[in-house]
Amino acid sequence: MLLAEKSTGHLVEISDIKALYDPNEQEVTGSVHYGEEAQDPEPIAKSKLAFPSGEPLPVCWTDPDYRQK
């Protein structure tokens, strides 16, 4: 799955989809795509990611207590 870094707009290929959907995980493993080649996988905070369209990630992916609010 491809997401985008909010600050730079660079695409990030998420390699751990299960962690992306888990609201208890604050980071996901992904490879930033810019330049000639994809970079090595690294942990990236979910708070720094959005969909390429600019839409934020669903709250149910980022907040374990989203049903309480």
PQR file with spaces between the fields and no chain letter, atoms N, CA, C, O and H, PARSE charges and radii, in Angstrom:
ATOM       1  N    MET     1       0.842   -1.165    0.000 -0.4000 1.5000
ATOM       2  CA   MET     1       0.000    0.000    0.000 -0.0000 2.0000
ATOM       3  C    MET     1       0.891    1.232    0.000  0.5500 1.7000
ATOM       4  O    MET     1       1.893    1.280    0.714 -0.5500 1.4000
ATOM       5  N    LEU     2       0.531    2.216   -0.790 -0.4000 1.5000
ATOM       6  CA   LEU     2       1.283    3.467   -0.843 -0.0000 2.0000
ATOM       7  C    LEU     2       0.557    4.560   -0.074  0.5500 1.7000
ATOM       8  O    LEU     2      -0.636    4.790   -0.273 -0.5500 1.4000
ATOM       9  H    LEU     2      -0.283    2.177   -1.370  0.4000 1.0000
ATOM      10  N    LEU     3       1.289    5.224    0.802 -0.4000 1.5000
ATOM      11  CA   LEU     3       0.808    6.404    1.510 -0.0000 2.0000
ATOM      12  C    LEU     3       1.786    7.538    1.220  0.5500 1.7000
ATOM      13  O    LEU     3       2.772    7.337    0.511 -0.5500 1.4000
ATOM      14  H    LEU     3       2.258    5.036    0.963  0.4000 1.0000
ATOM      15  N    ALA     4       1.529    8.702    1.750 -0.4000 1.5000
ATOM      16  CA   ALA     4       2.417    9.846    1.518 -0.0000 2.0000
ATOM      17  C    ALA     4       2.841   10.448    2.852  0.5500 1.7000
ATOM      18  O    ALA     4       2.074   10.470    3.814 -0.5500 1.4000
ATOM      19  H    ALA     4       0.728    8.865    2.326  0.4000 1.0000
ATOM      20  N    GLU     5       4.087   10.938    2.890 -0.4000 1.5000
ATOM      21  CA   GLU     5       4.549   11.702    4.049 -0.0000 2.0000
ATOM      22  C    GLU     5       3.863   13.058    4.002  0.5500 1.7000
ATOM      23  O    GLU     5       3.849   13.712    2.959 -0.5500 1.4000
ATOM      24  H    GLU     5       4.710   10.920    2.108  0.4000 1.0000
ATOM      25  N    LYS     6       3.298   13.482    5.119 -0.4000 1.5000
ATOM      26  CA   LYS     6       2.590   14.764    5.146 -0.0000 2.0000
ATOM      27  C    LYS     6       3.518   15.940    4.851  0.5500 1.7000
ATOM      28  O    LYS     6       3.145   16.859    4.123 -0.5500 1.4000
ATOM      29  H    LYS     6       3.310   12.951    5.966  0.4000 1.0000
ATOM      30  N    SER     7       4.714   15.913    5.409 -0.4000 1.5000
ATOM      31  CA   SER     7       5.607   17.068    5.304 -0.0000 2.0000
ATOM      32  C    SER     7       6.244   17.227    3.930  0.5500 1.7000
ATOM      33  O    SER     7       6.454   18.352    3.476 -0.5500 1.4000
ATOM      34  H    SER     7       5.017   15.167    6.001  0.4000 1.0000
ATOM      35  N    THR     8       6.555   16.117    3.260 -0.4000 1.5000
ATOM      36  CA   THR     8       7.278   16.198    1.987 -0.0000 2.0000
ATOM      37  C    THR     8       6.443   15.792    0.780  0.5500 1.7000
ATOM      38  O    THR     8       6.727   16.207   -0.344 -0.5500 1.4000
ATOM      39  H    THR     8       6.385   15.203    3.628  0.4000 1.0000
ATOM      40  N    GLY     9       5.413   14.981    1.012 -0.4000 1.5000
ATOM      41  CA   GLY     9       4.621   14.467   -0.098 -0.0000 2.0000
ATOM      42  C    GLY     9       5.236   13.245   -0.759  0.5500 1.7000
ATOM      43  O    GLY     9       4.664   12.705   -1.706 -0.5500 1.4000
ATOM      44  H    GLY     9       5.182   14.644    1.925  0.4000 1.0000
ATOM      45  N    HIS    10       6.401   12.797   -0.272 -0.4000 1.5000
ATOM      46  CA   HIS    10       7.025   11.599   -0.832 -0.0000 2.0000
ATOM      47  C    HIS    10       6.152   10.383   -0.556  0.5500 1.7000
ATOM      48  O    HIS    10       5.548   10.267    0.511 -0.5500 1.4000
ATOM      49  H    HIS    10       6.865   13.237    0.497  0.4000 1.0000
ATOM      50  N    LEU    11       6.093    9.483   -1.526 -0.4000 1.5000
ATOM      51  CA   LEU    11       5.337    8.249   -1.351 -0.0000 2.0000
ATOM      52  C    LEU    11       6.094    7.290   -0.448  0.5500 1.7000
ATOM      53  O    LEU    11       7.323    7.217   -0.481 -0.5500 1.4000
ATOM      54  H    LEU    11       6.584    9.577   -2.392  0.4000 1.0000
ATOM      55  N    VAL    12       5.336    6.555    0.359 -0.4000 1.5000
ATOM      56  CA   VAL    12       5.900    5.565    1.271 -0.0000 2.0000
ATOM      57  C    VAL    12       5.188    4.244    1.009  0.5500 1.7000
ATOM      58  O    VAL    12       3.964    4.162    1.110 -0.5500 1.4000
ATOM      59  H    VAL    12       4.338    6.614    0.385  0.4000 1.0000
ATOM      60  N    GLU    13       5.957    3.211    0.674 -0.4000 1.5000
ATOM      61  CA   GLU    13       5.385    1.884    0.474 -0.0000 2.0000
ATOM      62  C    GLU    13       5.367    1.167    1.820  0.5500 1.7000
ATOM      63  O    GLU    13       6.418    0.865    2.385 -0.5500 1.4000
ATOM      64  H    GLU    13       6.951    3.278    0.592  0.4000 1.0000
ATOM      65  N    ILE    14       4.179    0.901    2.324 -0.4000 1.5000
ATOM      66  CA   ILE    14       4.027    0.258    3.629 -0.0000 2.0000
ATOM      67  C    ILE    14       4.206   -1.246    3.453  0.5500 1.7000
ATOM      68  O    ILE    14       3.511   -1.873    2.654 -0.5500 1.4000
ATOM      69  H    ILE    14       3.325    1.147    1.866  0.4000 1.0000
ATOM      70  N    SER    15       5.143   -1.818    4.207 -0.4000 1.5000
ATOM      71  CA   SER    15       5.416   -3.246    4.086 -0.0000 2.0000
ATOM      72  C    SER    15       4.712   -4.060    5.166  0.5500 1.7000
ATOM      73  O    SER    15       4.584   -5.277    5.032 -0.5500 1.4000
ATOM      74  H    SER    15       5.708   -1.308    4.857  0.4000 1.0000
ATOM      75  N    ASP    16       4.259   -3.415    6.224 -0.4000 1.5000
ATOM      76  CA   ASP    16       3.580   -4.116    7.316 -0.0000 2.0000
ATOM      77  C    ASP    16       2.139   -3.599    7.406  0.5500 1.7000
ATOM      78  O    ASP    16       1.828   -2.742    8.233 -0.5500 1.4000
ATOM      79  H    ASP    16       4.364   -2.427    6.333  0.4000 1.0000
ATOM      80  N    ILE    17       1.277   -4.125    6.554 -0.4000 1.5000
ATOM      81  CA   ILE    17      -0.104   -3.657    6.487 -0.0000 2.0000
ATOM      82  C    ILE    17      -0.852   -3.924    7.786  0.5500 1.7000
ATOM      83  O    ILE    17      -1.679   -3.113    8.203 -0.5500 1.4000
ATOM      84  H    ILE    17       1.530   -4.821    5.882  0.4000 1.0000
ATOM      85  N    LYS    18      -0.571   -5.047    8.426 -0.4000 1.5000
ATOM      86  CA   LYS    18      -1.258   -5.386    9.675 -0.0000 2.0000
ATOM      87  C    LYS    18      -1.024   -4.309   10.745  0.5500 1.7000
ATOM      88  O    LYS    18      -1.948   -3.956   11.477 -0.5500 1.4000
ATOM      89  H    LYS    18       0.101   -5.706    8.088  0.4000 1.0000
ATOM      90  N    ALA    19       0.190   -3.794   10.837 -0.4000 1.5000
ATOM      91  CA   ALA    19       0.494   -2.728   11.799 -0.0000 2.0000
ATOM      92  C    ALA    19      -0.221   -1.432   11.427  0.5500 1.7000
ATOM      93  O    ALA    19      -0.580   -0.649   12.307 -0.5500 1.4000
ATOM      94  H    ALA    19       0.941   -4.081   10.242  0.4000 1.0000
ATOM      95  N    LEU    20      -0.427   -1.202   10.144 -0.4000 1.5000
ATOM      96  CA   LEU    20      -1.117    0.001    9.696 -0.0000 2.0000
ATOM      97  C    LEU    20      -2.556    0.021   10.199  0.5500 1.7000
ATOM      98  O    LEU    20      -3.048    1.065   10.626 -0.5500 1.4000
ATOM      99  H    LEU    20      -0.135   -1.838    9.430  0.4000 1.0000
ATOM     100  N    TYR    21      -3.229   -1.117   10.152 -0.4000 1.5000
ATOM     101  CA   TYR    21      -4.624   -1.199   10.584 -0.0000 2.0000
ATOM     102  C    TYR    21      -4.783   -1.286   12.096  0.5500 1.7000
ATOM     103  O    TYR    21      -5.866   -1.026   12.619 -0.5500 1.4000
ATOM     104  H    TYR    21      -2.829   -1.965    9.806  0.4000 1.0000
ATOM     105  N    ASP    22      -3.719   -1.648   12.804 -0.4000 1.5000
ATOM     106  CA   ASP    22      -3.783   -1.841   14.258 -0.0000 2.0000
ATOM     107  C    ASP    22      -3.684   -0.493   14.969  0.5500 1.7000
ATOM     108  O    ASP    22      -2.639    0.154   14.901 -0.5500 1.4000
ATOM     109  H    ASP    22      -2.839   -1.859   12.380  0.4000 1.0000
ATOM     110  N    PRO    23      -4.746   -0.054   15.650 -0.5600 1.5000
ATOM     111  CA   PRO    23      -4.703    1.255   16.312  0.2800 2.0000
ATOM     112  C    PRO    23      -3.743    1.309   17.499  0.5500 1.7000
ATOM     113  O    PRO    23      -3.401    2.397   17.962 -0.5500 1.4000
ATOM     114  N    ASN    24      -3.304    0.153   17.997 -0.4000 1.5000
ATOM     115  CA   ASN    24      -2.361    0.130   19.119 -0.0000 2.0000
ATOM     116  C    ASN    24      -0.918    0.328   18.669  0.5500 1.7000
ATOM     117  O    ASN    24      -0.044    0.588   19.496 -0.5500 1.4000
ATOM     118  H    ASN    24      -3.582   -0.731   17.621  0.4000 1.0000
ATOM     119  N    GLU    25      -0.660    0.209   17.387 -0.4000 1.5000
ATOM     120  CA   GLU    25       0.683    0.427   16.833 -0.0000 2.0000
ATOM     121  C    GLU    25       0.815    1.895   16.433  0.5500 1.7000
ATOM     122  O    GLU    25      -0.025    2.414   15.698 -0.5500 1.4000
ATOM     123  H    GLU    25      -1.369   -0.002   16.715  0.4000 1.0000
ATOM     124  N    GLN    26       1.855    2.564   16.909 -0.4000 1.5000
ATOM     125  CA   GLN    26       2.076    3.971   16.588 -0.0000 2.0000
ATOM     126  C    GLN    26       2.993    4.166   15.381  0.5500 1.7000
ATOM     127  O    GLN    26       3.056    5.256   14.813 -0.5500 1.4000
ATOM     128  H    GLN    26       2.537    2.143   17.507  0.4000 1.0000
ATOM     129  N    GLU    27       3.708    3.097   14.990 -0.4000 1.5000
ATOM     130  CA   GLU    27       4.632    3.156   13.856 -0.0000 2.0000
ATOM     131  C    GLU    27       4.370    2.002   12.900  0.5500 1.7000
ATOM     132  O    GLU    27       3.861    0.951   13.287 -0.5500 1.4000
ATOM     133  H    GLU    27       3.657    2.211   15.452  0.4000 1.0000
ATOM     134  N    VAL    28       4.728    2.223   11.655 -0.4000 1.5000
ATOM     135  CA   VAL    28       4.665    1.167   10.634 -0.0000 2.0000
ATOM     136  C    VAL    28       6.020    1.103    9.938  0.5500 1.7000
ATOM     137  O    VAL    28       6.796    2.058    9.988 -0.5500 1.4000
ATOM     138  H    VAL    28       5.141    3.077   11.340  0.4000 1.0000
ATOM     139  N    THR    29       6.295   -0.006    9.301 -0.4000 1.5000
ATOM     140  CA   THR    29       7.530   -0.161    8.545 -0.0000 2.0000
ATOM     141  C    THR    29       7.241    0.144    7.085  0.5500 1.7000
ATOM     142  O    THR    29       6.318   -0.409    6.487 -0.5500 1.4000
ATOM     143  H    THR    29       5.665   -0.781    9.261  0.4000 1.0000
ATOM     144  N    GLY    30       8.049    1.036    6.522 -0.4000 1.5000
ATOM     145  CA   GLY    30       7.834    1.395    5.134 -0.0000 2.0000
ATOM     146  C    GLY    30       9.095    1.911    4.466  0.5500 1.7000
ATOM     147  O    GLY    30      10.065    2.275    5.132 -0.5500 1.4000
ATOM     148  H    GLY    30       8.799    1.486    7.007  0.4000 1.0000
ATOM     149  N    SER    31       9.066    1.938    3.142 -0.4000 1.5000
ATOM     150  CA   SER    31      10.186    2.425    2.329 -0.0000 2.0000
ATOM     151  C    SER    31       9.758    3.703    1.621  0.5500 1.7000
ATOM     152  O    SER    31       8.768    3.718    0.890 -0.5500 1.4000
ATOM     153  H    SER    31       8.278    1.643    2.602  0.4000 1.0000
ATOM     154  N    VAL    32      10.503    4.762    1.842 -0.4000 1.5000
ATOM     155  CA   VAL    32      10.215    6.033    1.192 -0.0000 2.0000
ATOM     156  C    VAL    32      10.669    5.956   -0.260  0.5500 1.7000
ATOM     157  O    VAL    32      11.771    5.487   -0.546 -0.5500 1.4000
ATOM     158  H    VAL    32      11.307    4.749    2.437  0.4000 1.0000
ATOM     159  N    HIS    33       9.821    6.415   -1.177 -0.4000 1.5000
ATOM     160  CA   HIS    33      10.131    6.396   -2.610 -0.0000 2.0000
ATOM     161  C    HIS    33      10.436    7.823   -3.076  0.5500 1.7000
ATOM     162  O    HIS    33       9.527    8.636   -3.242 -0.5500 1.4000
ATOM     163  H    HIS    33       8.925    6.796   -0.945  0.4000 1.0000
ATOM     164  N    TYR    34      11.696    8.112   -3.282 -0.4000 1.5000
ATOM     165  CA   TYR    34      12.097    9.355   -3.935 -0.0000 2.0000
ATOM     166  C    TYR    34      13.485    9.141   -4.523  0.5500 1.7000
ATOM     167  O    TYR    34      14.260    8.322   -4.030 -0.5500 1.4000
ATOM     168  H    TYR    34      12.435    7.452   -3.147  0.4000 1.0000
ATOM     169  N    GLY    35      13.780    9.857   -5.542 -0.4000 1.5000
ATOM     170  CA   GLY    35      15.046    9.647   -6.232 -0.0000 2.0000
ATOM     171  C    GLY    35      14.964    8.451   -7.150  0.5500 1.7000
ATOM     172  O    GLY    35      13.882    8.095   -7.617 -0.5500 1.4000
ATOM     173  H    GLY    35      13.150   10.523   -5.943  0.4000 1.0000
ATOM     174  N    GLU    36      16.079    7.838   -7.409 -0.4000 1.5000
ATOM     175  CA   GLU    36      16.149    6.720   -8.350 -0.0000 2.0000
ATOM     176  C    GLU    36      15.573    5.425   -7.794  0.5500 1.7000
ATOM     177  O    GLU    36      14.962    4.656   -8.536 -0.5500 1.4000
ATOM     178  H    GLU    36      16.958    8.127   -7.030  0.4000 1.0000
ATOM     179  N    GLU    37      15.758    5.168   -6.500 -0.4000 1.5000
ATOM     180  CA   GLU    37      15.367    3.883   -5.929 -0.0000 2.0000
ATOM     181  C    GLU    37      14.627    4.084   -4.615  0.5500 1.7000
ATOM     182  O    GLU    37      14.754    5.118   -3.960 -0.5500 1.4000
ATOM     183  H    GLU    37      16.255    5.793   -5.897  0.4000 1.0000
ATOM     184  N    ALA    38      13.852    3.070   -4.247 -0.4000 1.5000
ATOM     185  CA   ALA    38      13.208    3.084   -2.935 -0.0000 2.0000
ATOM     186  C    ALA    38      14.284    2.954   -1.857  0.5500 1.7000
ATOM     187  O    ALA    38      15.272    2.241   -2.033 -0.5500 1.4000
ATOM     188  H    ALA    38      13.748    2.229   -4.779  0.4000 1.0000
ATOM     189  N    GLN    39      14.082    3.638   -0.768 -0.4000 1.5000
ATOM     190  CA   GLN    39      15.025    3.585    0.339 -0.0000 2.0000
ATOM     191  C    GLN    39      14.801    2.310    1.148  0.5500 1.7000
ATOM     192  O    GLN    39      13.806    1.613    0.954 -0.5500 1.4000
ATOM     193  H    GLN    39      13.280    4.217   -0.626  0.4000 1.0000
ATOM     194  N    ASP    40      15.730    2.009    2.053 -0.4000 1.5000
ATOM     195  CA   ASP    40      15.595    0.839    2.913 -0.0000 2.0000
ATOM     196  C    ASP    40      14.387    1.011    3.835  0.5500 1.7000
ATOM     197  O    ASP    40      14.063    2.132    4.228 -0.5500 1.4000
ATOM     198  H    ASP    40      16.539    2.575    2.211  0.4000 1.0000
ATOM     199  N    PRO    41      13.722   -0.089    4.181 -0.5600 1.5000
ATOM     200  CA   PRO    41      12.581    0.000    5.101  0.2800 2.0000
ATOM     201  C    PRO    41      13.007    0.583    6.449  0.5500 1.7000
ATOM     202  O    PRO    41      14.090    0.291    6.957 -0.5500 1.4000
ATOM     203  N    GLU    42      12.140    1.404    7.006 -0.4000 1.5000
ATOM     204  CA   GLU    42      12.406    2.029    8.299 -0.0000 2.0000
ATOM     205  C    GLU    42      11.083    2.272    9.012  0.5500 1.7000
ATOM     206  O    GLU    42      10.041    2.364    8.364 -0.5500 1.4000
ATOM     207  H    GLU    42      11.261    1.642    6.594  0.4000 1.0000
ATOM     208  N    PRO    43      11.112    2.378   10.355 -0.5600 1.5000
ATOM     209  CA   PRO    43       9.870    2.682   11.074  0.2800 2.0000
ATOM     210  C    PRO    43       9.460    4.140   10.829  0.5500 1.7000
ATOM     211  O    PRO    43      10.292    5.047   10.844 -0.5500 1.4000
ATOM     212  N    ILE    44       8.166    4.336   10.605 -0.4000 1.5000
ATOM     213  CA   ILE    44       7.628    5.668   10.346 -0.0000 2.0000
ATOM     214  C    ILE    44       6.389    5.846   11.214  0.5500 1.7000
ATOM     215  O    ILE    44       5.522    4.972   11.242 -0.5500 1.4000
ATOM     216  H    ILE    44       7.490    3.599   10.592  0.4000 1.0000
ATOM     217  N    ALA    45       6.298    6.955   11.915 -0.4000 1.5000
ATOM     218  CA   ALA    45       5.132    7.230   12.758 -0.0000 2.0000
ATOM     219  C    ALA    45       3.888    7.412   11.895  0.5500 1.7000
ATOM     220  O    ALA    45       3.931    8.085   10.865 -0.5500 1.4000
ATOM     221  H    ALA    45       7.001    7.665   11.892  0.4000 1.0000
ATOM     222  N    LYS    46       2.790    6.813   12.315 -0.4000 1.5000
ATOM     223  CA   LYS    46       1.535    6.949   11.570 -0.0000 2.0000
ATOM     224  C    LYS    46       1.084    8.405   11.507  0.5500 1.7000
ATOM     225  O    LYS    46       0.442    8.818   10.541 -0.5500 1.4000
ATOM     226  H    LYS    46       2.755    6.265   13.151  0.4000 1.0000
ATOM     227  N    SER    47       1.414    9.171   12.521 -0.4000 1.5000
ATOM     228  CA   SER    47       0.997   10.578   12.562 -0.0000 2.0000
ATOM     229  C    SER    47       1.623   11.401   11.440  0.5500 1.7000
ATOM     230  O    SER    47       1.151   12.498   11.141 -0.5500 1.4000
ATOM     231  H    SER    47       1.935    8.836   13.306  0.4000 1.0000
ATOM     232  N    LYS    48       2.679   10.884   10.819 -0.4000 1.5000
ATOM     233  CA   LYS    48       3.355   11.592    9.731 -0.0000 2.0000
ATOM     234  C    LYS    48       2.868   11.164    8.357  0.5500 1.7000
ATOM     235  O    LYS    48       3.389   11.625    7.342 -0.5500 1.4000
ATOM     236  H    LYS    48       3.063    9.993   11.062  0.4000 1.0000
ATOM     237  N    LEU    49       1.856   10.273    8.315 -0.4000 1.5000
ATOM     238  CA   LEU    49       1.390    9.723    7.051 -0.0000 2.0000
ATOM     239  C    LEU    49      -0.039   10.143    6.730  0.5500 1.7000
ATOM     240  O    LEU    49      -0.833   10.430    7.627 -0.5500 1.4000
ATOM     241  H    LEU    49       1.432    9.898    9.140  0.4000 1.0000
ATOM     242  N    ALA    50      -0.349   10.174    5.455 -0.4000 1.5000
ATOM     243  CA   ALA    50      -1.692   10.443    4.951 -0.0000 2.0000
ATOM     244  C    ALA    50      -1.834    9.696    3.626  0.5500 1.7000
ATOM     245  O    ALA    50      -0.855    9.169    3.098 -0.5500 1.4000
ATOM     246  H    ALA    50       0.295    9.941    4.727  0.4000 1.0000
ATOM     247  N    PHE    51      -3.043    9.654    3.096 -0.4000 1.5000
ATOM     248  CA   PHE    51      -3.230    9.084    1.768 -0.0000 2.0000
ATOM     249  C    PHE    51      -2.640   10.042    0.739  0.5500 1.7000
ATOM     250  O    PHE    51      -2.565   11.243    0.999 -0.5500 1.4000
ATOM     251  H    PHE    51      -3.839   10.082    3.525  0.4000 1.0000
ATOM     252  N    PRO    52      -2.220    9.543   -0.421 -0.5600 1.5000
ATOM     253  CA   PRO    52      -1.632   10.422   -1.438  0.2800 2.0000
ATOM     254  C    PRO    52      -2.550   11.579   -1.850  0.5500 1.7000
ATOM     255  O    PRO    52      -2.067   12.609   -2.320 -0.5500 1.4000
ATOM     256  N    SER    53      -3.850   11.423   -1.682 -0.4000 1.5000
ATOM     257  CA   SER    53      -4.799   12.491   -2.018 -0.0000 2.0000
ATOM     258  C    SER    53      -4.780   13.610   -0.978  0.5500 1.7000
ATOM     259  O    SER    53      -5.357   14.674   -1.204 -0.5500 1.4000
ATOM     260  H    SER    53      -4.243   10.586   -1.301  0.4000 1.0000
ATOM     261  N    GLY    54      -4.120   13.377    0.165 -0.4000 1.5000
ATOM     262  CA   GLY    54      -4.078   14.362    1.240 -0.0000 2.0000
ATOM     263  C    GLY    54      -5.046   14.045    2.362  0.5500 1.7000
ATOM     264  O    GLY    54      -5.009   14.687    3.411 -0.5500 1.4000
ATOM     265  H    GLY    54      -3.652   12.512    0.349  0.4000 1.0000
ATOM     266  N    GLU    55      -5.906   13.070    2.157 -0.4000 1.5000
ATOM     267  CA   GLU    55      -6.877   12.672    3.178 -0.0000 2.0000
ATOM     268  C    GLU    55      -6.151   12.002    4.343  0.5500 1.7000
ATOM     269  O    GLU    55      -5.262   11.181    4.117 -0.5500 1.4000
ATOM     270  H    GLU    55      -5.936   12.548    1.304  0.4000 1.0000
ATOM     271  N    PRO    56      -6.511   12.334    5.577 -0.5600 1.5000
ATOM     272  CA   PRO    56      -5.832   11.711    6.725  0.2800 2.0000
ATOM     273  C    PRO    56      -6.191   10.235    6.863  0.5500 1.7000
ATOM     274  O    PRO    56      -7.173    9.764    6.290 -0.5500 1.4000
ATOM     275  N    LEU    57      -5.381    9.518    7.629 -0.4000 1.5000
ATOM     276  CA   LEU    57      -5.677    8.115    7.904 -0.0000 2.0000
ATOM     277  C    LEU    57      -6.938    8.027    8.760  0.5500 1.7000
ATOM     278  O    LEU    57      -7.208    8.939    9.542 -0.5500 1.4000
ATOM     279  H    LEU    57      -4.583    9.901    8.095  0.4000 1.0000
ATOM     280  N    PRO    58      -7.712    6.957    8.633 -0.5600 1.5000
ATOM     281  CA   PRO    58      -8.911    6.804    9.461  0.2800 2.0000
ATOM     282  C    PRO    58      -8.551    6.783   10.947  0.5500 1.7000
ATOM     283  O    PRO    58      -7.515    6.241   11.330 -0.5500 1.4000
ATOM     284  N    VAL    59      -9.388    7.362   11.761 -0.4000 1.5000
ATOM     285  CA   VAL    59      -9.133    7.421   13.203 -0.0000 2.0000
ATOM     286  C    VAL    59      -9.055    6.015   13.797  0.5500 1.7000
ATOM     287  O    VAL    59      -8.301    5.785   14.743 -0.5500 1.4000
ATOM     288  H    VAL    59     -10.230    7.802   11.450  0.4000 1.0000
ATOM     289  N    CYS    60      -9.819    5.085   13.257 -0.4000 1.5000
ATOM     290  CA   CYS    60      -9.800    3.720   13.790 -0.0000 2.0000
ATOM     291  C    CYS    60      -8.456    3.023   13.549  0.5500 1.7000
ATOM     292  O    CYS    60      -8.203    1.973   14.139 -0.5500 1.4000
ATOM     293  H    CYS    60     -10.432    5.272   12.489  0.4000 1.0000
ATOM     294  N    TRP    61      -7.603    3.575   12.709 -0.4000 1.5000
ATOM     295  CA   TRP    61      -6.251    3.041   12.486 -0.0000 2.0000
ATOM     296  C    TRP    61      -5.235    3.666   13.438  0.5500 1.7000
ATOM     297  O    TRP    61      -4.159    3.104   13.638 -0.5500 1.4000
ATOM     298  H    TRP    61      -7.808    4.428   12.230  0.4000 1.0000
ATOM     299  N    THR    62      -5.553    4.809   14.025 -0.4000 1.5000
ATOM     300  CA   THR    62      -4.553    5.551   14.793 -0.0000 2.0000
ATOM     301  C    THR    62      -4.883    5.734   16.269  0.5500 1.7000
ATOM     302  O    THR    62      -3.978    5.986   17.064 -0.5500 1.4000
ATOM     303  H    THR    62      -6.428    5.266   13.863  0.4000 1.0000
ATOM     304  N    ASP    63      -6.152    5.616   16.661 -0.4000 1.5000
ATOM     305  CA   ASP    63      -6.560    5.880   18.040 -0.0000 2.0000
ATOM     306  C    ASP    63      -7.266    4.657   18.619  0.5500 1.7000
ATOM     307  O    ASP    63      -8.385    4.344   18.212 -0.5500 1.4000
ATOM     308  H    ASP    63      -6.887    5.411   16.014  0.4000 1.0000
ATOM     309  N    PRO    64      -6.628    3.958   19.568 -0.5600 1.5000
ATOM     310  CA   PRO    64      -7.263    2.755   20.125  0.2800 2.0000
ATOM     311  C    PRO    64      -8.549    3.042   20.896  0.5500 1.7000
ATOM     312  O    PRO    64      -9.348    2.130   21.107 -0.5500 1.4000
ATOM     313  N    ASP    65      -8.765    4.272   21.316 -0.4000 1.5000
ATOM     314  CA   ASP    65      -9.957    4.638   22.087 -0.0000 2.0000
ATOM     315  C    ASP    65     -10.971    5.428   21.251  0.5500 1.7000
ATOM     316  O    ASP    65     -11.765    6.190   21.802 -0.5500 1.4000
ATOM     317  H    ASP    65      -8.116    5.013   21.145  0.4000 1.0000
ATOM     318  N    TYR    66     -10.951    5.252   19.953 -0.4000 1.5000
ATOM     319  CA   TYR    66     -11.807    6.065   19.078 -0.0000 2.0000
ATOM     320  C    TYR    66     -13.297    5.837   19.354  0.5500 1.7000
ATOM     321  O    TYR    66     -14.102    6.733   19.101 -0.5500 1.4000
ATOM     322  H    TYR    66     -10.306    4.632   19.505  0.4000 1.0000
ATOM     323  N    ARG    67     -13.672    4.698   19.850 -0.4000 1.5000
ATOM     324  CA   ARG    67     -15.091    4.428   20.137 -0.0000 2.0000
ATOM     325  C    ARG    67     -15.566    5.124   21.406  0.5500 1.7000
ATOM     326  O    ARG    67     -16.768    5.306   21.599 -0.5500 1.4000
ATOM     327  H    ARG    67     -13.017    3.970   20.055  0.4000 1.0000
ATOM     328  N    GLN    68     -14.642    5.512   22.266 -0.4000 1.5000
ATOM     329  CA   GLN    68     -14.997    6.149   23.534 -0.0000 2.0000
ATOM     330  C    GLN    68     -15.371    7.612   23.380  0.5500 1.7000
ATOM     331  O    GLN    68     -15.973    8.196   24.281 -0.5500 1.4000
ATOM     332  H    GLN    68     -13.665    5.364   22.110  0.4000 1.0000
ATOM     333  N    LYS    69     -15.022    8.210   22.250 -0.4000 1.5000
ATOM     334  CA   LYS    69     -15.221    9.649   22.062 -0.0000 2.0000
ATOM     335  C    LYS    69     -16.548    9.956   21.436  0.5500 1.7000
ATOM     336  O    LYS    69     -16.868   11.123   21.210 -0.5500 1.4000
ATOM     337  H    LYS    69     -14.533    7.735   21.518  0.4000 1.0000
